[in-house]
Amino acid sequence: MDKTLYIDVTQLIHWQGRMAGIPRVMYELSTRFKSHDDQQVVFVSWVKEVRAFCEIDFPSTVEKLGQGIVYIKEDGQKAGTPSRQVHITEVFKPLKHLAKKVIVRAGLSDTGLVKKAQNNLAAAEAQAYRKITFKKGDAIFISWGEWWDDNFLRTLEEGVHDTNLKIIPVIHDVLPFTQTPQFSGHSTESLMNYCRRIVPVSALVLSVSHATQEDLRQWLVANDIDPPHMEVFRLGEDFKFAKSEMPTDENFAASGAAKSDFIVTVGTIEAKKNHALLYYVYKLAAERGIDLPTSVIVGRLGWKTEQIYDFMTQDPQVKDKFVFLHDVSDENLSWLYEHAKLSVFPSFAEGWGIPIAESIARGTPCVCSNTTSMIEVAEGYVQHFNPASSDECLTLIQEMLTPENQKKWRDKCATYKQTTWDQSYEQVRAKMQEIAHV
């Protein structure tokens, strides 16, 4: 019987909104497994209602990403209704139209009873999906697992025990429990559990940076766990730049940044990203009589940001120097990179700093922290500072804004050779074949 390589795309096909970060990595690699691989490849999604991996029609699903999932049924037919999005009218199908209308208007459709009914309907629907049964020689590539679901973990463990299933996970970072636990959210314990149970039994563990690989190795050794075979691959950087369009956000227009110099910082506004450093840099500059350009900060509001966000938007001394854009299109982002004098990435730690490469690829000089994986991204093309030093960051920003350094670093950016996603996929595939024999 032929061996099968399963590609877990659960998180990707449930993703909503702009595709960036890990979802982008999943998309780029997964689409290449479909178009480049001559092995028997099956795309699967973990369906919690039936506690199993189920086959999906990946081309149909990814074509309308975020608008529904196309599952393959046991009889080979396609099921187009997402198992986790059962409409409220289906729950109350036996009721007359007027009764359903009253229930919805009264707000009763959001009760625990109704949600339980929805879950039951979803589970009933999912029973028809084609469930995966691992056989000897099979492998599964997991670029972002459902590590918080114990049934997901148990299914993988049983696959290794019963059929010698070869698990190949991608570890994007383990910072929540190795370096930045104070900045992490609810997934810390579950990610640690995943690394404790699944990583040791994996045939090959792929990391997106040497820093991440070393963090994971040290944690395993410290916890008396034998590290499996681990390799590093480089993420693709051949960004498809959207046609640039100036942001129409009222705050951006009112700031006047579009008509003057500005610097840009891209990334979720959360404690780990260290936007607080920007606040102190601008406070320090104001105290020294240094007039820095407006700082345009792009990213959604994340975890543990309320206090610093209040400081940056309400402090009379510097509040007019910060412009926050929480909902930016690819077109707006292209415009911001193209017109910024400089990008600043002050994060304390990263599994991989994609905005650094984005900036350089667009020809915009970048300064960033000198920690973790950030020294690996565009090495030699970026200037670094200590993320705990506002003085060091301010000095570097000033230096990079001089006409001489603007020309020097823009000329250097123009010579940067990006890693393509094809090359990234080829690295992954070669390591899978060489080490895990998949």
C-alpha positions in Angstrom: 0.0 0.0 0.0 1.3 3.5 -0.9 2.6 5.7 1.8 0.7 8.9 2.4 2.0 12.3 3.4 -0.7 14.2 5.3 -0.6 18.0 5.4 -2.4 19.5 8.4 -3.9 22.8 7.4 -6.4 23.2 10.2 -5.4 26.7 11.4 -5.0 28.0 7.9 -8.4 27.1 6.6 -10.1 28.6 9.7 -8.1 31.8 9.5 -10.0 35.1 9.1 -8.5 38.4 8.0 -5.2 39.5 6.5 -2.8 36.6 6.0 0.5 37.3 7.8 2.8 35.6 10.2 2.3 31.9 10.7 -0.8 31.7 8.5 1.2 33.1 5.6 3.9 30.5 6.2 1.2 27.7 6.2 -0.3 29.0 3.0 3.0 29.3 1.1 4.3 25.9 2.1 0.9 24.1 1.8 0.2 25.3 -1.7 3.6 24.1 -2.8 3.0 20.6 -1.4 0.0 20.5 -3.7 1.7 21.7 -6.8 5.3 20.4 -6.4 5.1 17.1 -4.7 4.8 13.8 -6.6 4.1 11.7 -3.5 0.5 10.9 -2.5 -0.4 14.0 -0.5 -3.7 14.4 1.4 -4.7 17.6 3.1 -6.5 17.3 6.4 -8.1 19.4 9.1 -8.5 18.4 12.7 -12.3 18.2 13.5 -12.8 18.4 17.2 -16.4 17.3 17.0 -15.4 13.8 15.8 -11.9 13.8 17.4 -10.2 13.0 14.1 -8.3 14.3 11.1 -10.7 14.6 8.2 -9.8 15.0 4.5 -10.5 18.3 2.8 -10.6 19.5 -0.8 -7.7 21.9 -0.4 -7.8 23.7 -3.8 -11.5 24.5 -3.4 -11.1 25.5 0.2 -8.0 27.7 -0.3 -9.6 29.4 -3.3 -12.2 31.0 -1.1 -10.2 31.1 2.1 -12.1 32.3 5.1 -15.5 31.7 3.5 -16.0 28.0 4.2 -14.3 24.7 4.2 -14.9 21.9 1.6 -14.6 18.5 3.3 -14.5 15.2 1.5 -17.2 12.8 2.7 -16.8 9.0 3.2 -18.7 8.4 -0.1 -16.3 10.7 -2.0 -18.8 13.6 -2.3 -18.0 17.0 -1.1 -19.5 18.7 2.0 -19.5 22.4 1.7 -20.8 23.5 5.1 -18.1 24.3 7.7 -18.6 22.0 10.7 -18.1 24.9 13.2 -20.4 27.4 11.6 -23.9 25.9 11.8 -26.5 28.6 11.4 -28.9 29.4 14.2 -31.9 28.8 11.9 -30.8 25.1 11.6 -30.9 24.7 15.4 -34.5 25.8 15.5 -35.5 24.2 12.2 -38.5 22.3 13.8 -40.0 25.6 15.0 -42.2 27.8 13.0 -40.8 30.9 11.4 -42.4 33.3 13.9 -41.0 31.3 16.9 -37.5 31.4 15.5 -37.8 35.2 14.9 -38.9 35.7 18.5 -36.0 33.6 19.8 -33.4 35.5 17.8 -34.8 39.0 18.6 -35.0 38.1 22.3 -31.3 37.3 22.4 -32.0 33.7 23.4 -30.0 32.4 20.4 -26.8 33.1 22.4 -27.5 30.8 25.3 -25.5 27.8 26.4 -28.4 25.5 25.4 -28.4 26.9 21.9 -24.6 26.6 21.6 -24.9 23.0 22.7 -27.5 22.3 20.1 -25.2 23.9 17.5 -22.3 21.7 18.5 -24.5 18.6 18.3 -25.5 19.5 14.8 -21.9 20.2 13.8 -20.9 16.8 15.3 -23.7 15.0 13.4 -22.6 16.7 10.1 -19.0 15.8 10.7 -19.8 12.1 11.1 -20.1 12.0 7.3 -16.5 13.4 6.7 -13.8 11.0 5.5 -11.8 10.4 8.7 -8.1 9.5 8.4 -6.7 6.2 9.7 -3.0 6.2 9.8 -1.1 3.2 8.3 2.4 2.0 8.5 4.8 4.4 6.6 2.5 7.4 6.7 3.7 10.9 7.8 2.1 14.1 8.8 3.4 17.6 8.3 2.1 20.0 11.0 3.0 23.7 10.4 0.8 24.9 13.3 -0.9 22.3 15.5 -4.0 22.2 17.7 -1.8 21.8 20.7 -4.5 22.9 23.2 -6.7 19.9 22.2 -5.7 16.7 24.2 -7.5 14.5 21.7 -5.3 16.0 18.9 -2.2 15.1 20.9 -3.4 11.6 21.8 -4.3 10.8 18.2 -0.7 11.7 17.1 0.8 9.7 20.0 -1.3 6.7 19.1 -0.3 7.0 15.5 3.4 6.8 16.5 2.8 3.9 18.8 0.5 1.9 16.5 1.8 2.6 13.0 5.2 4.3 13.5 3.6 7.5 12.1 6.3 10.0 11.2 5.4 13.4 12.7 7.1 16.5 11.2 6.1 19.6 13.1 7.3 23.2 12.5 8.2 25.1 15.6 7.9 28.9 15.1 9.0 29.8 18.6 8.9 28.6 22.1 9.4 32.0 23.7 6.2 31.9 25.8 7.9 29.4 28.1 11.6 29.9 27.6 12.3 33.7 27.4 9.1 35.8 27.5 6.5 34.1 29.8 5.6 37.5 31.2 4.4 38.6 27.8 2.5 35.5 26.8 -1.2 34.6 26.8 -3.3 31.6 27.5 -1.5 29.2 25.2 1.7 29.0 27.2 0.9 25.8 29.1 -0.6 24.1 26.1 2.3 24.9 23.8 4.7 23.6 26.5 2.6 20.4 26.7 2.8 20.0 23.0 6.6 20.3 23.0 6.8 17.9 25.9 4.6 15.2 24.3 4.8 15.5 20.5 8.3 17.0 19.9 10.2 14.0 21.4 8.3 11.4 19.3 8.7 13.4 16.1 10.7 12.0 13.2 12.0 15.5 12.4 11.4 18.9 14.0 11.8 21.9 11.8 12.5 25.4 13.3 12.3 28.7 11.5 15.5 30.1 13.0 18.6 28.9 14.8 17.5 30.9 17.8 14.3 29.0 18.1 16.0 25.6 17.6 18.5 26.4 20.4 15.7 27.6 22.7 13.8 24.4 22.2 16.9 22.2 22.5 17.9 23.8 25.8 14.4 23.5 27.2 14.3 19.8 26.3 17.6 19.1 27.9 16.7 21.1 31.1 13.6 18.9 31.4 15.4 15.6 30.9 13.9 15.0 27.4 16.0 13.7 24.7 15.9 16.1 21.7 14.8 14.6 18.4 16.5 15.3 15.1 16.1 19.1 14.6 16.8 21.2 11.5 16.4 24.8 10.5 14.9 26.2 7.3 14.6 29.8 6.1 11.3 31.4 5.5 10.5 32.8 2.1 10.7 36.5 1.6 9.5 37.0 -2.0 6.7 39.3 -0.9 4.1 40.1 -3.5 3.8 43.8 -3.1 0.3 45.2 -3.6 -0.2 48.4 -5.5 0.5 51.1 -2.9 -2.3 53.3 -1.7 -2.0 56.0 0.9 -4.0 55.2 4.1 -7.3 57.1 4.4 -7.5 56.8 8.2 -8.6 60.0 9.8 -5.8 59.9 12.4 -3.2 59.4 9.7 -4.5 62.3 7.7 -4.7 64.6 10.7 -1.1 63.8 11.7 0.3 65.3 8.6 2.7 62.3 8.3 1.9 61.8 4.6 3.4 65.3 3.8 6.5 64.9 6.0 9.1 62.4 7.1 7.9 59.5 9.2 9.2 56.2 10.5 7.1 53.0 10.6 6.8 50.1 13.0 4.9 47.0 11.9 3.6 44.2 14.2 0.8 43.3 16.6 0.8 45.9 19.5 1.6 43.6 22.4 4.0 43.7 25.3 6.6 41.4 23.7 6.9 43.7 20.7 8.2 46.4 23.1 6.4 49.4 21.7 7.1 50.9 25.2 10.6 51.5 24.0 9.3 53.8 21.3 7.5 55.8 23.9 10.7 56.2 26.0 12.8 57.0 22.9 10.4 59.9 22.0 10.3 61.1 25.6 14.1 61.1 25.7 14.2 62.9 22.4 11.8 65.6 23.7 13.9 66.1 26.8 17.0 66.6 24.6 15.3 68.9 22.2 15.5 66.4 19.3 12.6 66.6 16.8 12.1 63.0 15.6 9.8 62.3 12.6 6.2 61.0 13.3 6.1 57.3 14.3 3.4 55.4 12.4 2.6 52.2 14.2 0.8 49.5 12.2 -0.9 46.5 14.0 -3.9 45.3 15.8 -4.2 45.7 19.6 -2.9 42.6 21.3 -2.3 41.3 24.8 -1.2 43.5 27.7 -1.1 46.8 25.8 -3.6 49.0 27.6 -1.3 51.0 29.8 1.4 51.8 27.2 -1.2 52.5 24.6 -2.7 55.1 27.0 0.7 56.7 27.6 1.5 56.9 23.9 -1.9 58.4 22.9 -2.4 60.7 25.9 1.0 62.0 27.1 0.9 65.7 26.0 4.6 65.8 25.5 4.7 63.0 22.8 1.1 62.0 21.8 1.2 63.9 18.6 4.2 62.0 17.5 2.4 58.6 17.4 -0.1 57.5 14.8 -1.7 54.1 15.3 -3.2 52.2 12.3 -5.0 49.0 13.4 -6.7 48.0 10.2 -4.2 48.4 7.3 -4.6 46.8 3.9 -1.7 45.3 1.9 -2.0 48.4 -0.4 -1.7 50.8 2.6 1.2 48.8 4.0 3.1 49.0 0.7 2.6 52.7 0.7 3.9 53.1 4.2 7.0 51.1 3.6 7.7 52.9 0.3 7.4 56.4 1.9 8.9 55.8 5.3 12.4 57.1 6.0 13.1 54.1 8.3 11.4 51.1 9.9 12.0 50.3 13.6 11.4 46.8 15.1 12.0 47.0 18.9 10.8 43.5 19.9 12.3 41.8 22.9 12.3 38.4 21.2 11.0 36.8 18.0 10.8 33.3 16.5 11.4 35.2 13.2 11.0 38.9 12.4 9.1 39.0 9.1 8.7 42.8 9.1 12.4 43.2 9.1 12.7 41.3 5.8 9.6 43.1 4.5 11.2 46.5 5.0 14.5 45.6 3.4 12.8 43.9 0.5 11.0 47.2 -0.2 14.2 49.2 0.0 13.4 50.8 3.4 16.3 50.8 5.9 15.5 49.0 9.1 16.9 49.1 12.7 15.9 46.4 15.1 16.7 44.6 18.3 19.9 42.6 18.7 18.3 39.6 20.3 17.1 36.1 19.3 16.3 35.4 15.6 16.4 39.1 14.7 20.1 39.0 14.1 19.5 36.2 11.5 17.1 38.2 9.4 18.8 40.1 6.6 22.2 39.8 8.3 24.5 42.6 7.3 21.6 44.7 5.9 20.2 45.8 9.3 21.5 48.0 12.2 20.8 46.6 15.7 20.2 48.1 19.1 19.6 46.8 22.6 15.8 46.6 23.1 16.3 47.7 26.8 18.1 50.9 25.9 16.1 53.9 24.8 19.4 55.9 24.5 21.0 53.4 22.1 17.8 53.2 20.0 17.5 57.0 19.8 21.1 57.4 18.8 20.8 54.8 16.0 17.6 56.3 14.7 19.2 59.7 14.5 22.2 58.2 12.7 20.1 56.4 10.2 18.1 59.5 9.3 21.1 61.5 8.1 21.2 62.0 4.3 24.5 60.1 4.1 23.2 57.0 5.9 19.9 57.1 4.1 21.7 56.8 0.8 24.2 54.2 2.0 21.5 51.9 3.5 19.0 52.3 0.7 21.7 51.4 -1.8 22.5 48.4 0.3 18.9 47.3 0.5 18.7 47.4 -3.3 21.3 44.6 -3.4 19.4 42.3 -0.9 18.6 38.9 -2.4 15.3 37.5 -1.1 14.8 33.9 -0.3 11.8 32.7 -2.4 9.0 30.5 -1.0 10.0 27.9 -3.6 13.4 27.8 -2.1 11.9 27.6 1.4 9.7 24.7 0.4 12.6 22.9 -1.3 14.6 23.2 2.0 11.7 21.7 3.9 11.1 18.9 1.4 14.8 18.0 1.1 15.2 17.7 4.9 12.0 15.6 5.1 13.4 13.2 2.5 16.9 13.1 3.8 16.2 12.7 7.6 12.7 11.3 7.9 12.7 9.5 4.6 9.3 10.9 3.7 
